[in-house]
Each structure stands twice: as structure tokens, then as C-alpha cells.
């Protein structure tokens, strides 16, 4: 992978992740690498019992735009404290193998 920025978005709920990443992909030139799911801190007592992390890459400006759009869209569904965004402006090439690791598998038909 050429030096690209890495965007990380974590939200409560799989449907929220899909909805906000749809908007993010339409607003910026990014490529989703993987989606991973974890249990939230509150476990089964959580209102939405899954935390979803989306890993994506693009230019620094595109990743920042995508993260801003995703956060703004997510706020329509969940509170701010259930949204985490991070941008690594120039991720190390050895991270590339980890970007494709996730529980949600892409099966081409």
C-alpha cells in the first residue's frame, strides 16, 4: 500500500455503521478495507449490543472528510459518546496486513 491515511470509525450498531459509511463513501474518495464487530462495554445490557469498527484508507483530506461526514451522520442515530473516529495520516506499510482483519468477511459472488 502506498502511504495512505487510515481512517477508523467505531459506532454502536451495524446498521448505523453501514448507513454512515454509505454517506462517507459518497462524500470522499476512500476504500473500505474491513469491518469488525465487538461487544460494547455494557455487554448484553447495552441498548445496541455491538460496536462496529470500519477501517478505510484514502488521502489525508479524503479520510478527514469521510470521518467528519460519518460522525455527523451517526449523531442522527446515536449519542456522541458512542462514536469514535481516528485518522492516522501516514500509516506504516506493515499495518496493511492488519487492515483486512475483521469478523465481517467480504464474499464475492
Secondary structure by P-SEA (a helix, b strand, c coil): ccbbbbbbbbbccaaaaaaaaaaaaaaccccccbbbbbbccccccccccbbbbbbbcccaaaaaaaaaaaaaaaaaccccccbbbbbccccccccccccccccbbbbcc
